[in-house]
Amino acid sequence: MLQLNPPLPMLTPKGEGFAQFLIDYGPESDLYWTVFITSTGEIWTFSNREVRASKNITLGRTHVEQVSRRLADDGRNESRGHGANGRAIEPSLLKDRR
């Protein structure tokens, strides 16, 4: 686990926020970003595929699209039967994906 200093502005399925921590479980896992959501103060952890770096005109990153909730949900219901937190998910949730 790495505490980010300074925190990084990010776009998430829950809205804009600042990534405070980066979690790396190793080569066979996604990176996970712990983000404090600006509008609600909620703290969520998202896999790498669910987040985007915020727009930064100075660095030329001017066209960043918000990550859709559907993309984030699809990332959590992988065909291996595990959610983003590594716990097994309900088999009925996988039925629609096969």
C-alpha positions as a printed NumPy array, in Angstrom:
array([[  0.   ,   0.   ,   0.   ],
       [  1.293,   3.435,  -0.941],
       [ -0.011,   6.706,   0.464],
       [ -0.058,   9.241,  -2.355],
       [  1.512,  12.605,  -1.578],
       [  0.046,  14.704,  -3.051],
       [ -3.31 ,  12.983,  -3.632],
       [ -4.228,  12.574,  -7.318],
       [ -7.467,  14.009,  -8.753],
       [ -9.49 ,  11.227, -10.399],
       [-12.785,  10.531, -12.119],
       [-14.678,   7.533, -10.74 ],
       [-18.111,   5.961, -11.261],
       [-19.119,   7.744,  -8.023],
       [-17.932,  11.167,  -9.234],
       [-14.78 ,  13.23 ,  -8.889],
       [-12.425,  12.644,  -6.014],
       [ -8.833,  12.451,  -4.847],
       [ -6.91 ,   9.179,  -4.751],
       [ -5.232,   8.916,  -1.354],
       [ -3.856,   5.364,  -1.497],
       [ -2.681,   2.914,  -4.137],
       [ -2.912,  -0.802,  -3.319],
       [ -0.935,  -3.378,  -5.294],
       [ -1.705,  -7.043,  -4.555],
       [  0.874,  -8.307,  -7.033],
       [  1.292,  -9.216, -10.697],
       [ -1.948, -11.201, -11.013],
       [ -4.207,  -8.464,  -9.681],
       [ -5.381,  -5.02 , -10.718],
       [ -4.078,  -1.949,  -8.97 ],
       [ -6.65 ,  -0.521,  -6.54 ],
       [ -7.124,   3.185,  -5.858],
       [ -8.691,   4.397,  -2.605],
       [-10.482,   7.616,  -3.503],
       [-12.166,  10.21 ,  -1.299],
       [-15.231,  11.392,  -3.263],
       [-15.391,  15.189,  -3.292],
       [-19.176,  15.715,  -3.33 ],
       [-20.139,  13.187,  -0.642],
       [-17.004,  12.56 ,   1.402],
       [-17.429,   8.817,   0.831],
       [-14.328,   6.657,   0.611],
       [-14.323,   4.02 ,  -2.121],
       [-11.715,   1.684,  -3.552],
       [-11.777,   1.189,  -7.327],
       [ -9.825,  -1.118,  -9.622],
       [ -7.564,   0.487, -12.188],
       [-10.036,  -0.078, -15.034],
       [-12.749,   1.88 , -13.182],
       [-10.935,   5.208, -12.788],
       [ -9.459,   7.887, -15.011],
       [ -7.036,  10.7  , -14.314],
       [ -8.816,  14.058, -14.222],
       [ -8.465,  16.606, -16.995],
       [ -5.165,  18.524, -16.907],
       [ -4.754,  21.23 , -19.54 ],
       [ -1.071,  21.792, -18.692],
       [ -0.256,  18.149, -19.461],
       [ -2.469,  18.11 , -22.579],
       [ -5.085,  15.789, -21.076],
       [ -8.145,  17.736, -22.214],
       [-10.668,  15.089, -23.284],
       [-11.184,  12.734, -20.364],
       [-14.474,  10.855, -20.328],
       [-16.263,   9.914, -17.129],
       [-16.163,   6.19 , -16.424],
       [-19.648,   4.743, -16.751],
       [-21.197,   2.848, -13.847],
       [-21.86 ,  -0.041, -16.235],
       [-18.144,  -0.379, -17.054],
       [-17.344,  -0.381, -13.358],
       [-20.039,  -2.98 , -12.639],
       [-18.828,  -5.209, -15.497],
       [-15.302,  -5.022, -14.102],
       [-16.514,  -6.238, -10.73 ],
       [-18.411,  -9.245, -12.113],
       [-15.577, -11.006, -13.874],
       [-16.166, -14.451, -15.329],
       [-13.878, -16.05 , -12.719],
       [-16.611, -15.5  , -10.156],
       [-14.801, -12.949,  -8.017],
       [-15.618,  -9.308,  -7.409],
       [-13.111,  -6.482,  -7.202],
       [-12.523,  -7.224,  -3.537],
       [-11.562, -10.845,  -4.242],
       [-14.636, -12.344,  -2.601],
       [-16.761, -14.837,  -4.472],
       [-19.885, -13.376,  -6.026],
       [-23.321, -14.89 ,  -6.245],
       [-23.543, -17.43 ,  -9.142],
       [-26.877, -15.909, -10.199],
       [-25.001, -12.687, -11.046],
       [-22.778, -14.585, -13.48 ],
       [-25.669, -16.269, -15.27 ],
       [-26.381, -13.197, -17.464],
       [-22.715, -12.882, -18.488],
       [-22.35 , -16.366, -19.98 ]])
